[in-house]
Amino acid sequence: SDQNTCATDPYIRVVVKGLQHEAVWGRRADCTTPIGCRVSPVDGEYHAMWHGEPRCQDKTLAAEVLEEPLRDLACGSMKSPARDLYDKDGFEKARLRYRFGTAYRPHCAVANYRFLQEEPVRLYFLMQRKMRLSKILVNIGSGDASFDDPLGVVLSEFASDSNPWRGVFFDGVPENCEGASRNLKKWSGSGVKVVCGFATPEQAVEEICKTLDPAGETVCRAVSDGLDPRGLPRIEVDAISLDIDSYDCAVLREVLQVVSPKMLILETAGTIPPPVAGNAEFHPQFQATEPGSDGGKKMPSGVE
C-alpha cells in the first residue's frame, strides 16, 4: 500500500510479488521481475498494477522484459475474496496520518481523480454482490458524464445491453449537456435523460417524477396532487450524485422525499472541520438575478 503519500487509495489491497521468468514457458531461469498486483473494483480479481525492472543474474545478457499480458496472468492466479478488497491496517495508518486537530476524519486524503474513478465503481461492484439493483441513476451536476463524473464511470464500467440504464442527469452548462448526451448514448442508449439548466429543488423533483414515475405509482403522485405521502413508496434508484456548488443541501432535501438511493455521492467542504457546519439555501430570486459560471452568461434556471 502507498502509505507515504496516499497518492493511491491505500485501502484497496496491493500485493507485491517476484515473478520468476522460468515459470513462463521458454523464458530465462535467472531473471525475476517484481510486480504489484491490485484487486480491481470491477471484477474483484487481481491485475498487474505496475512492475519494476527485471533482475537477472547473468549480467552479460540484456535484461529480459516480460510483456504486460504475462504480468497480468501472474497476478490473476492469486485468490481474492471480496473481504480482502480492503487493507485495513493501511487504511488506519493513513487515516491517522492525515487527520487534523482533534477532528475525526474516517478517510484518507486521496487524490480527487482517484476517488472519482475508483471508489464509486468499487462500491457499485460490492452492491451488485449483495442486493438487487434497479439500474437507475440520478445525477445533479453531471458535467459531461465522462471520467471526472463519479456516475459516468459507473455507467461505462457496468453497461449492459440486456439491462440498460435509466435515469436523469442534470447540468447547467450547455457544452456539458451536449457532451453528456453523447457519452450517455454510448453506455445507456436512450434510457438516461439529460436535463440542461440549473436545477432548483422544485424543478429537480418535478423532472425526476416525470421521467422515472410517469404513471404516478410512488410518492410522486402525492407530491403532484398535494396528497398525504404516508404509505407511498419512493422511487428506488441505485445512486444519486449531487454537485452543483451552491444550494446542494436544499436540492437534496427535496429529492430525498421522492427518491430512495442505495449510494449517495456528495461534495462537501472538507477543509472546514466539525463542528462547524453551513449550507446555502435556495431563493427564487437567484434564478433571474445571478449569473452562472459560464463566462458570466445567464443560465437557463437557478444559479451555480
Helices and strands as residue ranges (DSSP letters): E 14-20, G 21-23, E 31-39, E 46-51, E 55-56, H 68-76, G 82-85, H 88-97, H 112-130, E 136-140, H 150-157, E 166-171, H 174-188, E 192-196, H 201-212, H 220-225, E 235-242, H 248-255, E 259-266, H 285-289
